[in-house]
Amino acid sequence: MAKRGKKYRAAQEKINPEQNYSPAEAISLAKDNSYANFDETVELHIRLGVDPRHADQMVRDVVVLPHGLGKSVSVLVFAQGEGAKLARDAGADAVADDDETLKKIEGGWTDFDVAIATPDMMSKAGRLGRVLGPRGLMPNPKAGTVVPENDLPRAIREAKAGRVEFRIDKTANLHIPFGKVSFESQQLFDNLAALMEAIKKARPAAAKGAYLRRITVSTTMGPGIKIDPVQAQAMELSD
């Protein structure tokens, strides 16, 4: 195991590894123990009681965080004709509606955070799977990134506002950012509550037993802080 730095160890000493904190306590500890010289991301890590080897136990969805992610999101749209015009008018940072842009992406250009496509452009976007797939940028109907032409403004607006996609990994874990250390505690609480609600709704019908096995909050550089699953499941957005 890699040796931890002095600041990390000092932060870790303030956290009881055997205790399950309330969501509010965990958020407060994460903020108070942030020591990096940049605005750290606050992350949620959950161990779920599902078996991702089975297709009927996959957990995947999207959620728009009420207070966003605290970062600028760059959006590329695969569209043509009227769709391309709608995308530009809605604030898309780039539109792949010509061979030059498609070749640029094929050559490895991925200077964007989210890719959205209209159904008629998926044949062209699909050919770029070798570039987009490994980076998690391939548009997908299940992730809400393949939308009808007239729905592009909403999809772009949500992507820029703090739309987060989550998908279980092969070890049955979710890893999801939900804000920045500089956020107010209530903003982080609201974002976390929105995430927990989406994760609960995404529970597969085939999942048996305890669904939320272990929940941890951490900052980019900080130690994990365990949250009581029962209290996390009961979280509600503030008025």
C-alpha positions, -999 to 999 in steps of 0.1 A, spaced: 0 0 0 13 34 -9 24 56 20 0 84 27 11 120 32 10 139 64 -21 160 55 -40 129 45 -32 112 77 -42 142 97 -76 143 80 -80 105 85 -74 108 122 -105 130 125 -127 103 111 -138 72 130 -135 43 104 -159 22 124 -187 48 125 -215 52 100 -221 90 100 -253 107 90 -253 123 55 -251 158 69 -222 148 93 -203 131 64 -206 162 42 -195 185 70 -164 162 77 -155 161 40 -156 199 38 -137 205 70 -110 180 62 -103 192 27 -66 201 25 -58 203 -12 -48 237 -28 -76 234 -53 -114 231 -51 -118 193 -46 -147 173 -61 -169 156 -36 -176 120 -46 -201 93 -37 -191 56 -37 -216 29 -32 -214 -9 -30 -246 -24 -43 -262 -57 -36 -265 -67 -72 -246 -90 -96 -235 -69 -126 -227 -101 -145 -264 -105 -151 -281 -81 -176 -312 -79 -155 -292 -66 -125 -275 -36 -142 -279 -3 -125 -277 27 -148 -295 61 -150 -290 98 -153 -299 126 -128 -298 164 -130 -283 177 -98 -302 206 -84 -270 226 -78 -249 213 -106 -213 200 -104 -195 233 -100 -177 230 -133 -181 242 -169 -194 213 -191 -185 212 -228 -211 196 -250 -207 182 -286 -237 173 -306 -240 150 -336 -267 165 -357 -274 178 -392 -296 203 -409 -322 219 -386 -309 198 -357 -274 213 -361 -289 248 -360 -310 240 -329 -279 226 -312 -259 258 -319 -287 280 -308 -290 260 -276 -254 266 -267 -236 234 -279 -199 240 -278 -193 220 -310 -215 203 -336 -204 173 -356 -224 179 -388 -196 177 -414 -169 152 -425 -141 175 -412 -153 173 -376 -160 136 -378 -125 130 -391 -111 152 -363 -128 130 -337 -117 98 -355 -82 112 -352 -85 113 -314 -100 147 -306 -123 145 -275 -121 180 -261 -157 178 -247 -174 163 -216 -207 151 -231 -217 139 -265 -253 140 -276 -267 127 -309 -300 127 -329 -311 91 -340 -303 98 -376 -267 106 -368 -260 75 -347 -247 55 -377 -219 81 -381 -213 84 -343 -212 46 -340 -182 45 -363 -163 65 -338 -168 39 -310 -131 32 -308 -125 68 -298 -156 76 -279 -163 43 -261 -133 40 -239 -138 76 -227 -174 71 -219 -185 96 -245 -206 74 -269 -242 87 -271 -266 62 -257 -304 62 -255 -303 47 -220 -282 76 -208 -305 101 -224 -278 113 -249 -296 101 -280 -326 124 -284 -350 136 -311 -341 168 -329 -367 189 -311 -354 177 -277 -318 189 -283 -322 222 -264 -334 204 -232 -306 178 -234 -280 204 -239 -294 225 -211 -294 196 -187 -259 185 -196 -246 220 -189 -266 224 -157 -252 193 -139 -266 162 -155 -248 131 -141 -248 96 -156 -241 67 -132 -234 31 -142 -224 2 -120 -189 -12 -126 -180 -49 -128 -173 -50 -90 -209 -38 -82 -198 -3 -72 -209 32 -83 -185 62 -83 -203 95 -88 -192 131 -83 -219 154 -68 -203 188 -62 -173 208 -50 -159 214 -15 -166 251 -21 -204 244 -23 -225 252 8 -233 221 29 -270 223 20 -262 223 -17 -241 192 -13 -269 176 8 -295 184 -19 -273 170 -47 -266 138 -26 -303 135 -19 -311 137 -56 -285 111 -64 -298 87 -37 -334 90 -50 -322 82 -85 -302 52 -73 -331 39 -54 -354 42 -84 -328 24 -105 -329 -7 -84 -334 -38 -106 -364 -60 -100 -340 -90 -99 -320 -76 -70 -324 -96 -38 -316 -87 -2 -299 -54 8 -295 -31 -21 -274 -3 -5 -245 -23 10 -219 3 18 -219 41 12 -189 63 14 -183 100 7 -149 114 0 -131 144 -16 -107 140 -45 -77 138 -21 -93 129 11 -102 97 31 -135 80 28 -163 87 53 -189 60 58 -226 69 57 -254 50 74 -273 33 46 -306 36 64 -302 74 68 -290 78 32 -321 59 19 -343 83 39 -327 115 25 -351 141 10 -345 174 -9 -349 205 11 -378 228 2 
